[in-house]
Amino acid sequence: MADKAGAATLECPLCDCEVPINGDEKPGEQVFCPYCEAPLKIKKDKADKFYLQEDF
């Protein structure tokens, strides 16, 4: 989830682009992909890993 500069990123499920995350977001919040501009919802799986899901 963190890149070389220490900034967190998650992968867009639609275009596979890296979506920058501030780190203070919570599950259920909406973010937008910087490439395809799709609305995405932050989710957390059972292993406490964050991922993005399209939010249409």
N, C-alpha and C positions, 0 to 999 in steps of 0.2 A: 504493500500500500504506500510506501514512501519511496521517493526517487532519490537520486544521488545528492540533490541539494537539501534533502530532508523534508521537502513538501510532500504531503500525502496526495495520492491519486487513486482513483477507481476507474475501471474500464467501462466505457459506454456499451450497453448490451446491443445497441443497434449498429454502430459503426466501428466499434473496437478502439475508439480514440481514448486517450487518457484524460479523465476529467479531474481537474485540481480540486482538492478539498481542503478547507481551512483547518479542520481537525476539531472544531467545536460544534459541528453539525450533529444532530440526533436522528435516530431512525424515524422515518416518517416525513422528514423535511424534503422539500423539492429543490432540485438543482437543475441546471441546464447544461447540455453538452456544448462545449465551445466550438465544435466542428459542425455537427448536424443540427444543433439547437433544439434537440428533442428534450421535452420535460422528463425528468428522471426523479424517482423517489429513492431515498437512501433506506436500505433494508439491512437487517442483521440476521445471520443464520444461527443455527443451534450451537455452532462452535465459536460464537461471538465475532465472526468475521463480517465486515461490512461489504455490501455489494449494491449495485444500482439496478433498478427495474424501471421499465418504461411506465410513464404515468399519464396516459391519454384519457 
